[in-house]
Amino acid sequence: MQNHVIDYKIIGEEMQYVEIELDPGESAIAEPGSFMMMEDGIQMQTIFSDGSAQNAGILNKLFSAGKRLLAGENLFMTAYTNITGGSLKKHVSFAAPYPGKIIPLDLYALGGRIICQKDAFLCAAKGVSVSIEFQRKLGSGLFGGEGFIMEKLEGDGMAFMHAGGHIVQKDLAAGEILKVDTGCIVGFTGQVNYDIEFIGGIKNTLFGGEGVFFATLTGPGTVWIQSLPVSRLAGRILAYGTYKQKDEGSILGALGGWLDGDNSR
């Protein structure tokens, strides 16, 4: 195996975090902002790109970082390394950014390649490559919406994705097709074919409320689906925050507004 070998434990129910156990010399990488806590004896180091090309030339490093920049990700990641001697194990934890589930991925068992939403990646063993996935078809790139820019996780170590709400894992047979809202896709294995399909129909387009396109995922392979994309959650919160509530017949409505300082009634 080329990637560092790490053990882990996922803790929590709706607001989860993953605790990673590092042997001396082992490292984990994570996006900036996902760190939660660590034990003494772990060294933090900011690295250029994802750490998979640290021994490569400057051009390869720049190319790897450039792909992450295209995906809308940070040019730098943070490596956490157990620098203690002997056989003393240390632990570092990374927290999910919003309610949902953390999905552990054994890349070696999953064919060495996972395609995921660009915001889904949480952390991984050092050596896992995190880069942009270029869509083969023009339609996927132009009309994919939330699923238009995807990330590619490659390697033979452990990686962790995070998604909102309830997570469904579906194993697709060869030729089996699953149609999904683009925002609900968390990730899928490298053999799954991904494309965008027009919903069709004037009424569906104008009044369906589900967008004009959805994703089609064709097996064989494994797909992970989330019930609550963060974009959908953020949209509902924004709509609620900008909605001016009405008293709707409450006899205390005017009085309540006056007590709250709302004198516009």
N, C-alpha and C positions, 0 to 999 in steps of 0.2 A: 504494500500500500504506500502511496505517495503522500497522503495527508496525515496529519497528526491524529492519533487514536485517543478519543475522549469518552469518558463516561458522563452520564447526565441523569437528572431527576427533574420532572416537571411538577411544580407545586402550585396548588390553588385550583379553583373551579372556574369562575367567570373572569377574574383578573389574575391571570397566571404569570408565573415567571419560571425560567429554566435555570437550574443550578448545575454548573458544569464542573466536573472533577478533573483536575490536571495533575498528572505525574510530573516529576522534575523534568524540565526542558520542554514540556508540552505547552502549546499555545492555542488560544481560541481567538477568532476575529469577530468584530461586531461593528454595526453602524454607529456613528456618533449619536448619543442620546439614548441608547438602549441599556447602558450600564446601570445596575442596581446596587450591588455591593460585592466586596471581595475580601478574602482573608489576607493577613499580613504574609508577605513572601511572594506575592504576585506583582510583577512589574507591568505597568502600562506603557505602551509605546505607540505613537502615531506613525502609521506607515502609509506610503504612497500607493494608491490603488488598493488591491484586496489581499496583498501578501503572497499571492500565488506566483508572482514573477520577480521576487526580491533578488534572485540570483541571475536574472536576465539582464540584457543590455538596456541602456537608457531608452532606446527607441521602442523596445517591447514594453517597457514600463509606461511610457507616454501613450502608446496605443491602447494598453489596457485601461489606463486612467481615462483616456478620451472616450472609450466606450461607456464607462460608468457616467461620465458627464452627459453624454447623449441620453442616457436613461433617466436623467434628472437626479442622479445620486451624488453624494459627496465625493470629491476627488480623493479623500483620505479615509482610512478606516483605523480602528484601534485594535492592537494586538495585546492580549493578556497572557503573560508567560510565567509559569512557575519557575522561579529562579533559585529555589532552595536546593540543597544538596541531599544526598542519600536517597531515601525512598519516601520522603514526606509528601503526602498529597495535599493539595490546596484547592479551594473552591471559589468560583466566581459566578455571579448570578446576573441574568439579563431579564428585564421586565417587558411585558407586552405593553404597547402604547395606548390601547383602548380595550374595552371588554370583548372577550372572544376566547379563542383557543390557540395554543402553540402546537404546531405539527412537527414532530421529529422526522427527519428524512435520512435514511441510510443510503447514501448515493451509490455505494458499491452494490447493494442489493437491488437498487432501482435503475440499474443500467448506466449509472455515471452521469446522468444529465436530467435536470428538472427545469422546466420553463414555468415562471411564476410572475404574478403581478409585481410591478416595480416597488411597491410599498410593502410587500409580504415578507421579504427577507429580514430576519432578526439577527442571527449569529451563526457561526459555523466553526468547524475545526480549521486551523491554519493550513493553507494549501488549497482549500476549495476556491475555485475561480468564480467570481461574480461579475458578469458583464451583460451587455445588451443582447437581446435576441432579435436579429433582423428578420422581419416577416418576408416570406418568399413571394407573397401575392400582394399586388397593389391595393386591392380592396381591404385587406386586413390592416394595412398601414393607414389608409385614408379614413376609414369608417369604423375602426375598432373602438372608438370612444375610450372608455376606461381601460379596455384591454388592448389598446393600440401599442403602447410601449411595454414590452415584457422583458424580464430579466432571465438570464441563463445561469444556473448553478451547475458547475461541472467539477468532478473529482471522485474520490472513492472514500471520503470521510463522512462525518455527520454534519448536517445542516438543519436549521430550524426556521420554519415559516410561522407567521402569525396571521390570523384571519378573524373576522368579526362574526358574532352570533354563534349559531350551531354549524359544525363542519360535517359535511357528508363526503365520504370517500367512495367512489364508484370505479369498479374495474370493468373496462370496456373490452369486449371481444373484437376480433379483427372485423372491420367493416361496420361495427356498431356505432351509431351516431347519437350524440347527446346535444340538444340545443339549450343554450344557457345565456342568461343576461350577462353581458360582458363584464359588468362590475362584480358579479358573483363568482367569477373564476378566481380561485386562489393559485392553482398551479396544476401541472400535469407532466407526466413522464415524456421523455424525448421522442418516443415513437408515435405519440398522439399527433394527428394532423389538425391544425387549427386554421379556421377560416371564418369569414364574416358573411352572413346571409341577410338579404333584404326581407323584411317582414311581409311587405306587399299589402295591397288593398288600401283604398283611400280612407275608409273609416279607421282601419288599424293604424294608419300613419298619422292621421289628424287627431283622433280621439282615444287611441288605445292607451296612451299614458306610459308606454313601456319603451319608448324610443323607436327608431326606424330600423335598426339592425340588431341582430343577436349573433352570438358566436355558435359555430358548429364544431364540435369536437368528435373526431372519428378515431376509433380504436384500431389496433390494440394499444392498451396502456391503462394507467391509473390516473384518475382525475380527482381533484379536491375542490369542493364547492362550499362557499360561505353563504349563510342566510342573511347576513347584515353587512354589506359593504360599508366601509367608513364614509365614503362619499354620500351614500344614501342617508346615513345617520346624521352627517353634517348638514345635509340639505334640509332634513326635517327640523333640526335644532334652529337653523337659520330662519326657516319659515315661521317657527313658533316665536322666535325672538322678535321678529319684525311685525308680528300680527298684533293689532290693537284690539284688546279684549273689549267686549261690550257687556253691559250690565244685564241685558236680556231679562228685564222684568223684576230684578231684585229690588225690594223696597229699601234696602240699605245701600243700593248702588251709588246714588248721588252722595250720600253721607260718607261712604267709604272712600270715594274719590276725593272729597273735600278733606278728609282726615289724612289722606296720603299726599296732600299738597297739590292735587290736580284741580285747578280752578277754572279749567277751560270749559266746564259744563254749563 
